[in-house]
């Protein structure tokens, strides 16, 4: 016994501290109620600084990642001039509008009638304009340029305006090469291609993909391109055709989709209403004095004040709101309502014969200890999450951890003060609704009075708590005996074993990674685009650049052979398409470069070397 006492000193001291706090709040509830409301208003006013950040790259990529370092190196070594664009030199997603065309009958999208309409859509897109500073800009003014010209979709250059192929020529896939022209890669332009007997010449295709790249280097160009993308979305959303179907996307689609997190407001309102209803019902007893439905409402309100205070304080501190934070209010409502029931249960376990001050002290010594421990563990858990390398997770944990802390403070101040006021009403034997003093049930003058008005206790026969609370009566008299029967014990163990097995199987099915369509709403235009892209354009993925960040002599034949060996090793990988799809300036230079330039090369070294697969 002595050894036990040596280890419970902290609990005893905290319990004594909360006992004194409960008694103090029981004596002076109004100051705690007033200060809590003022504090919520002050912190909540920070919402005027509220702003969202939906930059996917910033939010969902780890800080100081190797990928970010490699990209910074590539941009430093191979810089592009402002407004220039070339897919081989691209290191960022940039700004763009994208279209995927499919025939309405699921047939060949390269037929003359469909291609003619696709070409008309292309012209319409190029005519989309936006006005900035009283000056109108169309696509040709905002497009990403290389060598002074807009970077066009190569596939369209093979067709006449009437939808027929130029000179009725056929073309090969995925690489098309014509006399006098550089090879053109079509793997990202056509999907579902079918071929003639040579298995290279295209016979038909199911979908066609077009990309319209825009400038984004300067803040002014980026603003114009963003405005053009929005106009592009408006135009495409209104397009109708009997021959073709269009799926469309822009670079800011995910950002716009994430801005739709305000759509959780109706869901939050429903949740708020459901929880209030549930809390009120759980606080109703078969006693008009001991029932406390108003505490059910005030407990949910206390959690709402914590949510408002956390959002306001974080906004005051300049912390952006991200889409993950939209889940925070639901978590805090759940935690807050749970804390509320613990506080009410602590009050109900006290003797009605005690004064309000004493009952508050005893309730706090037990209930406040419980919610202190649970709140502390929650805050620690979210505090650990703040150390995450992912900004989205870190921001979510900051918001939620602060909200949990506010919820705890409001529970022991605001809600405690409300509980004390309700306790004073109960001590005066006042009706929960009309607040008039009523008689106990055993002194009721009539049946109607006993049903509608009576409540509380008399000095001679204080009622037992479990006889008045419907939920307590249900669990004690019905559910408890039912769940502890032999048959139910066996069934519960079997169900738990099955649940555990399914849970283990589910954990083994978890996949890493983020699918972009999961960021879009179910009815979003982006879902159609992502589905088509995933179905038809997975065979030829994005180009991969290999950069040698070293100052070496490229005129040395040994260096050339070493570089060629590295390239060949990548080409043999199952993840690459082979040598036919590799772009290596060193190979091209050594095979076709002018003799005098090759001689000059022997005198030079280069800071970096880059190859794309």
N, C-alpha and C positions, 0 to 999 in steps of 0.2 A: 504493500500500500504506500509505503514511504517512497519507493522508487517511482511509482506513478506520479506522485505529487511533484517529483523533481522535474518532470517533463511537461507538465501542464501549466507552468507558471505564466507563459505568454497568453495562453487561452484565457486563464483566470483574470489576468490584468486587462486584456482587451474586453472581456465580458463585463468586467466592472466599469471600464471606461464607457462602453455603450449603454450600460445601465444608467449611469449618470447623465449621459447625453439624452437618452430617452425620457428620463424624468424632466430634464430641462426643457425639451421640446414640448412635453406634456403640459408644463406650466406656461410656456410662452410660444404657442404655435403660430400666432399671426406674424411676428417678425421673420420667422423662417419662411413662411409662405410668401411674404412680400418680397424679401430679398431674393428668393429663388426666381420669382417672376421677373424682377428687375434685371437680374443677371442673365436670364434667358433672352430678354429683350436686347440687352447690350451686346451679347455675343451674336445673337441672331441678326443684328443690324449689319454684321459683316457681309451678309449676302449681297450687299450692293457692289461688292468687289468680286462677285462670283463670275468665273469664266471657265470654259471647257477647253480641254486639249485632247484632240482625237488623232494625233499623229501616230499612226500605227508603228512606224519604224522606231520612233522614240520610246513608245510605251511598251512594246513587246519584243525588243531586242536588248540583250544584256549590255550594260554600260561597259566601256573599255573592252569590248569583245574583239577577238582577232579579226573578224570580218570588217569591223569598222576601221581597225588599224590598217588592214590591207587596202581598203578603199581609199583612205587618206593618202597612203603611199602612192597608189596608182594615179590619183588626181594630181598629186604633186609632181610626179614624174612625167605624166602625159596629160598636161592641161589642155582644155579646150577653150577657144576664144568665146567671149560672150555671145550667146545666140547660136553657136555651132552645135550640130548634132550629127552623130554617126553611130549606128548600132554597134560597130566594132569597138568604139571608144567609150561606150556608155557605161557609167558606173553607178548611176542612180535611176530610179524608176522614171523620174521626170514628170512632165505634164503631157497628157494625151487624151484622145478620144478613140475608142475602139468599137468596131462593128463586126458581128458575125452574122452572115447571111445564110439562110437555108430556104429551099423551095417549099412552098406550102404543101405540095404533094409528096414531099420527101424524096423527090427525084434529083436529077442532075442540076446542080446550081450553075453549071457553066453553059447551059443552053442559051441560045441567042436572046430569047425573050426575057429570061431572068438576068442575063448579063447586061442587057440594054437598060433594064430598070436599076441594076446595081450601079451602073455608070451614071445614071441620072441622080441617084442618091449621093454618089461621090461629088458630083457637081454642086448639089444642094449643100452638102457639108462644107465645101470650099467657099460657098457664098455666105455662110453664117458670119454675122458681124456683131461686134460689140462697140459701144461708144464710151470713150474715155477722154475727159477734158475737151468735150465737144468735137472730138475727132473719131471717126469710125474706123475700126480695124477688122479685116476679114482674115480668113485662115492664112492666105499667102503673106500677110503682114506679121503674123504671129507664129508661123511654122518654124520648126527646127530646121536650120539650113546647113548644108555642107557644100563648100565651094560656091557659096552665093546662091544656091538653089534649094528649094524645099525638098526634103527627103520624101519621095513619093513611094506609093505601094507598087512594087515591081510588077505584080501580077496584072494590074490594070494597063500597063504599058504594052501588053501583048494583045490588046483588043481594040477594035475600031469603035467609034461612037455608037454604031448600030448593034453592037454586041457580037459581031463576028470577029474571028481571030485575024490578026494582021497577016496578009498574004496567005490566009488559010493554013498557017503553019501549026503543027503540033508542037508540044513542048514536053520535056522530060521532068521528072519529079524524083527527088526533092531539089535537085540542082538543074537549072536550065542554062544552057550556054549557046549563044548564037554567034555567027561570024561578026567579028569586030566589036563584040560586047563582052564585058566581064561576066563571069558566071554569076547567076542570080539564085539565091537560096529561096525556095518556095515552101519549105517544110512548115513554116509558121503561117502560111497564107491559105493552104488548102487542107481540108480534113476529109476523111472518108474517101480518099482517091482510089479509083479503079483504073487498071492499065490494060493496054493491048498485050499481045503475046510476048513482046520484048520485056515486059514487066518494068518498063521505065517511062514509056510514053503515056501520058494521061489520057484516059478515055472519058472519065466523068469524075465528079467530086460531089460530096454531100453538103459541105459547108465551105464558105469562103470568109477569110478573116482580113480586115483592113485596119490599119493603125494610122492615126493622124497625130504626129508628134508636134509638140509646141515648145516654145522657148520658156525657160524658167530661171535663167541664171541670175538676173537682177530682180529686185523687189518689184519694180514697175512691170517688167515682163511677166513675172509670176502672177501678179494681180490681174493683168489683162488675160492671161491664159486661163486662170481660174474662172473669170467671168465668161470666157468663150466656152469653157466646158459646161457651165450651167446652161448657157443658151443651146448648146449641143444636146443636152439632156431634154430640154423642152421641145426641140424640133423632133428628136427621135421618138419621144413619147407620144407625139401626135401623128406619127407616120402610119399610114394604112395602105395595104396592098393586097391584091388577090393572088399575086404570083410568088412573093417572097415574104419571109418572116425575118425580123431583125432583132438581134440581142445586142445590147449596147452597154458600154462601161466607160467611165472616165477615171482619171488618177485620183480624184477626190471622192470617189464613190463611197469607200469605206469611211472616210471622215464624215460625209453627209449621213451615212447610215448610223454611225455612232452618235451623231447629234440627235438622232431619234430616240435616245435614251429618255428624253422627257416623256416618251410614251408610257413610261412606268408609272407616271403620276396617277392615271386612272386605276392601275393595278394596286398602287399603294393606297389609294382612297378606299378601294374595296377591302384590302387587307385591314386597314385601320377600322373600318366599319364592322367587319367580321369579328375582329379581336375585341372591340368594345362590346358587341353583342354577347360574345362568349364570356367575357369578364363579368358583365352585368348578371348574366344568368348564373354564373358560378358563385356570385356574391349574394344571391337571393336565398333566404332561408324561410322556413315556415314560421316566421316571427317578424312582425312589422317593425320592431325596435332593433333587433339584432341584425337584420338584413342590412347590407351595405352596398347596394348597386352603384351608388355615386362613387364609391371608392374604385369600382371596376373601371368607370369612365376616367377618373382622375389618375389611376395607375397607367392607363394607356397614354393619357395626356402627358404624364411625366416622361415617358419614353419619347414622345413627340418633341418635348422641350429639349431633351438630350440630343436628338437628331438635328434640330434647328441650331442649337448652340455649337455642335461640332462642325456643321457646314459653315456657319458664320465665322467661327474662330479660324478655321483652315483658310477660308477666303480672305480674312484679315491678313493672314500670314503669306498670302500670295500663292497658296497651293492650288493647282488646277484641279478641276473636277474631271475625272475620267469615267469611262463607261462602267468599269468594275465597281465604282463607288455606288452605282445605282442599286446594288444589292445590300448596301450597308443598312438602310432604313429597315429592311425586313429582319435583318439579324438583331438590330437593337430593339425592335418591337417585341421580338420573341424573348430576348434577355430581360427586357423591362417588365413584361407581363409576368414572367417567371419570378422575378424579384418581388413584384407586387404580391403575388400569392404567398410567398414565403413570409412577407411582412404581415399579411392578414392572418395567416395561420399562426404566427407568433402571438398575435393579439388574442385570437380565439382560445389559445391554450392557457391564457391567464384567467384568474378567477374574477367573475363579474362583481364579487363583493369588494374588490380592491378599488381604490381611487383611480381616476384616469392617469394621474401622474405615475402611480405605482405600476399600473398595467403597461404603460408605455415603457417604463424602465425594464420590466421583465421581458416584454416583447422584443425590445432592442437588444438585450443581452443575449438573446438566442438568435433572432432572425437577422439582425445586422451583422452578427458574426458570420453567418452562412453566406450572405450576399457579398460580404467583404472578401471572403476566400474565393468565391467563384469569380467575382469581378477582377480580383488581383490576378488570378490565373489567366483570364481572358486578356487583360492588358499586357501581361508578360508574353503571351502567345503572339499577339499582334505586334508587340515590340520587337520580337525576334524577326517577324516578317518584314519589319522596316529595313533590316539589313540585306534584303534581297537585291540582286543585281538588276532585276527587272523594274523599271520605274513604275509600271502599272500596278504591280504587286505592292511596291513600297508605298505608293500614294494611297492605295486601298487600305493598307494596314494602319497608316497614320490616321486617316479619317475614322476608321472603325475603332481603333484603340482609344482615340480621344472621345468618341461617342460613348463607348463603354464606361469611361471614366466619368463623363457627365451624367450618364444614366445612374451610376452609383451615387453620385453626389445629390442628384435630385431625388433619389429614392429615400435617402436618409434625412433630407431636409424638406423638400416640397411635399412628397407623399407622406412622410412622417407627420408633418404639420396637419395635413388633411385627415390623417388617421386619428390624430388627437382631437380635432374638432368633431369628427364623427363619434369619437369616444365620449365626448362631453354630451352630445345629443343622446347617446345610448344611456349614459349615467342618469340623465334627466328623464329617461323613459319616454322619449319623444318619438312620434311616428316618423318613419323614414321619408315619407312624401309630404305630409301636411305639417310636419314638425310641431304637432300639438302633443301635449302629455296624454298618454293613454294608459289604460289599466292592463295588468297582466292577464293572461288567458284564464287563469283560475278564478279571476275576479270579474270576468266579462259578464255583463248583464243579459246578453242575448247571444244566439248563435251567429247572427249577422255581425255583431260587434266582434266576436271571437275570430271570425274569418277575415274581416276587413280592417280591423283596427287594433286588436289586442296584441300585446307583445311585452317583452321584458320579463323581469322576475320580481317576485315578492320576497320579502325578508324570510318568510317561512319556508318556501319551497323553490329555491333557485333551480331553473331548468338545466338539464344536461345539454352540453353543446351538440353532441351527435344526434340528439333527438330532434333538433330543429333544422339542421342543415341537410338538404335533400341528397347532395353528393356523398356526404359522410355516411348517411343512412344506407345509400345504395351500395357503396363499397363494403361497408361492415356487414350488412345483413344478406346481401345477395352475391356480389362479385367475389368477396373473400372466400366464402365457403365453396363457391363454384370452382375457382381457379386452383384451390388447394386439394381438390379431390384427386384420387389416384389416377383415374383415367386422363384428367386434364394435365397432370404432371407429365405423364408419358407423352401425351400429344404435344405439349409445349417443348419438351426436349427434342422430339422428332422434328418439329417445325424449325427449331433453332438450328439443328444440325443441317437440315436442308438449306436453310437460309445461309448458313456459314459456307456450305459447299458452293452455292451459287455466287456468293460474294467473292470467294477465292477464284472461281472461274472468270468472273467479271474483271478482276484485277489483272488476270493474265491476258485479257483482251484489250487492255488499255494501250493506245498508240500515242507516241509522242508527235508533236507538231501541231500546227494551227492551220485549219482549212478556212480559207478566206470566206467561203459562203456562209460559215457559221457566224460571221460578224454581221451579216445582212439579215434583215427581217424576212420572214417566211414569204411574204408577198412582194418582195423587192424585185425590181427589174434585174438586179445583179445576179440573182440566183440562176435565172435562165442562162445568162452569159457564162457563169462559172461552170454550170453543168455541161454546156456545149464544149467549152474549152477543155474540161476534164475528159470528155468522151472522145474528142477528135484530135487534140493537139498535145498528147502525152508522148507520142513516139519521138518527136524531135524537141528536146527541151532547150533551155536557154544556153547561150554560148558561155563557155568557161575560159577565163583568161589566166594564163600563166606568166607571171612577171619575175624576171631575174633582177633583183635589186643589188647590183654589184657593178663596179667599174672594171671591166675586163677587156682584153684585146680581142675583138671579134675577127681580126685578120689572122689570128692563130688558128691553123687547121685543127689542132687538138681541141681548142675551145669550140670550134664549129661542130666537130664530131660529137663532143660531149653534149652540146645543146640538142643536136639532132637525135642523139640517143635518148635524152629525156623526153623529147616530143614523141619519138617512136614508142616509148614505154607507155605513155598516156594513150596513144592511138590503139594499142593492143588491149586496153582495158575494156571490159564488158560494158562500161558505162558511157563509152564514147562510140561514135559512128564509124571511125576509121580515118585513114589518111586523106580520103577524098574531101573531107569536111574541115580540114585543118587549114588555118590561115597563118602562115609563118613568113614574115617579111624576109628573114634571113635565107630561107629556102628559095623564095622568089628572086631575091637579089642575086644569089650565087648562080642561079640558072639563067636569068634573063638580063641582069644589070649590065650597063655599058662597061666596057673594059676600063676606061679611064677612071670611072667612079670606083670600080673594084680596087684599082691601084691606090686611089685616095683612101680607101677604107683601111688599107694596110698601115696607114700612118695614124689612124684614129682609134679611139676607144669610146664607148658609150656608157652613160651612167646606168641605163636600164634597158632591158630587152623584154618584149612582150609577144606572146603567141596566144591565139584563141582557137578553141576546139568547138 
